[in-house]
Amino acid sequence: MGYKKAMEIDKTRTITHFDGCEICIDEVKRLGSFIEMEKLTNEKGDAQKIQDELFKFFKTIGIDKKDRVMHGYDILMLQNRVKDSSHDII
């Protein structure tokens, strides 16, 4: 099919569970540490309530809503590449 590797993401993931949620902690080479929390529920239409509950937990460990990252690791790597290459211009 002609696919070529565009990027490689080197990460180590630790998975744990807390209070009915799955928590993933990723250590991503050249990007740093990330935490993701997911809660599965049968409740419909109350996504905001669940989001608020998850952010309440994050706040207890020092993570604020403003720290939220909405891009995947591939996009973050590309953004870092562009930022790094701007320092090479003479």
NORPELIN-V411102 format. One record per pair of residues at least 12 apart in sequence whose ideal C-beta (glycine too) atoms are under 8 Angstrom apart, sorted by the first residue. I is the first residue (numbers start at 1). J is the second residue. D is the distance in whole Angstrom. If there is no record, write none. Layout:
((I:J:D) (I:J:D))
This chain:
((7:74:6) (7:77:6) (7:78:8) (9:28:7) (9:73:5) (9:74:7) (9:77:7) (10:28:7) (10:29:4) (10:30:8) (11:26:5) (11:27:6) (11:28:4) (11:29:7) (11:73:7) (12:26:7) (12:27:5) (13:25:7) (13:26:5) (14:26:8) (18:57:8) (19:57:7) (20:39:6) (21:37:5) (21:38:6) (21:39:4) (21:54:7) (21:57:8) (22:37:7) (22:38:5) (22:39:8) (23:35:7) (23:36:7) (23:37:5) (23:38:8) (24:36:5) (24:37:8) (24:38:8) (26:73:8) (28:73:6) (30:77:7) (30:80:7) (31:73:6) (31:76:6) (31:77:7) (31:80:7) (34:69:7) (35:58:8) (35:63:7) (37:54:5) (37:57:7) (37:58:7) (39:53:7) (39:54:7))
